[in-house]
């Protein structure tokens, strides 16, 4: 079952986030405490939304998104994470989560959805190629840590 995430799902979602970080060879980079994650999603000023995939009362996947703004295109939905636990991959769960997120973006009036994929993650790249995606090798990712 694909549904909107609820506050009670946050602990299971953080486990998926940690699993994703390990897969992306950055397991020690997740420093966000659970209580801050909960506040950021379900507090007075939520900054993210999510869909979860649930099978037999277990969260096995999620898509987490937030608002992004483009001065050229207007409101864009930013897909931060699309993750399905390793034991459940290959069962169409990622597609269901991705489709739910796309539909949310369309229904909410966004002009499109943007996201990143690691250049070595061939399975994810092939998955995204099934959609009308545009891969951009011109822009360089940049960040500043505080």
N, C-alpha and C positions, 0 to 999 in steps of 0.2 A: 504494500500500500504506500502510495506517495501522498504526503500531506505537509501542510505548513508546520514548521518547527514550533515547539512549545518550550516554555521555560524548563520543564522537567526533562527535556531531551539534551540539555547542555552538557551534562557529564559524558554521555555517550558520544556527543558531537566532538568534544575535546579529545576523546580517545581516537576518533577518526582523524582528527587534525594531527595528532602525534604520529599515527600510523603513516599518514601522508608525508609528514616531515622526514621520517625514517626512509621511506621510499625515495624521496627526493634528495637523499644524502645530506640532510640537514637536521637530524634528529635532536641535536642540542640547541637549536635556534628557537624553539617554541618557549617563550618566556611569559606569555600571557597567563595570569592566574584565572582559575575558573570563575571566581566571584566577579572579576572585571569583565570576563566574557559574557556572563549572565547579565550584568548591568548594561553592557553595550548593546545587547540584543533585546532586553526586556525591561529596561529601566525607564525613567521618565523621558529620555531622549534617545530612543533606539537608533543605532546607526547601521545595523545589518538586519537582513531577513534571511530565511532559509527554508528549504524543503528537505524533508527527511524521507528515506525509504525504510519501511518497517516490515519485518517478517516475524510472525509469532512473538510480538511484543519486544523485538530486538531491533535497534537502529543499526542498519547495515550499510547505509550510504547517506550522503547529504550533498546539497548544493547550497553554498552560502554566497550571497550577493549584497551589493549596496549601490547607492546612487553615485553616479559620476556625471560631471557636466563638461560638455564640449562647447566652446565658443563657436564652432562651426556647425555642429549637429544638434545641440541642445542636450536634453536629458538622455543619458545612456545608462544602461544597467551594467554594472561591473560584476562579473562572476569571479569571485575570489577563489573558491575551492569547489571542485566537483570530485568527490571521492566515494568509492565503494570499497568496503573492506575486502581484503585479498581473497578470502574464501568464497565471496559472493560475486566476484568478477566473472564476466562472460555470461551473465544471466539476464541481460537487457536492463538492468537496474540503472546503470549510468544513463542510458538513452531516456528512460522514463523521467529521471531527475532533470536532465538537460532540457527535455521537451517541456516539462512543467515550468522550468525557469524561463524559457523562451516565451511561453504562453503568458506568464505573469508579466513579462516585459511588454509584450504587445498590448495586453489588456490594460496595463497601467499607463500607456501613452509614451513609453520610451521610444527613442528614435532608433535604437539598436542595442546590441549587447556586445561587450568587449571582454577579453580575458587573455591570459597568457598560457603558454604551454612550453615546457622545457624542450629544447631542440633534440635531446636524446630520447625523449619519450615517444617512440615510434607508435606504440599502441594508441596513445591519446591522439597523436597527429592523424593517424588513419581514421580514428573515430570522428574527429572534427571535420575531416574532409568529406564526410557523408552529408554534411550540411552546406549551405551556401556561404561558407566562411572565406575570409580573405586573410591570408598569411602575409605579414609585413616584416621583411628583413632589413628595412631601412632605419627604423627607430631603435635606439639603444635604451635599455632600462637603466634608470638612475634613481638613487634613493639617498636620503640624508637621515642619519639616526640621531635621535635626541637623548 
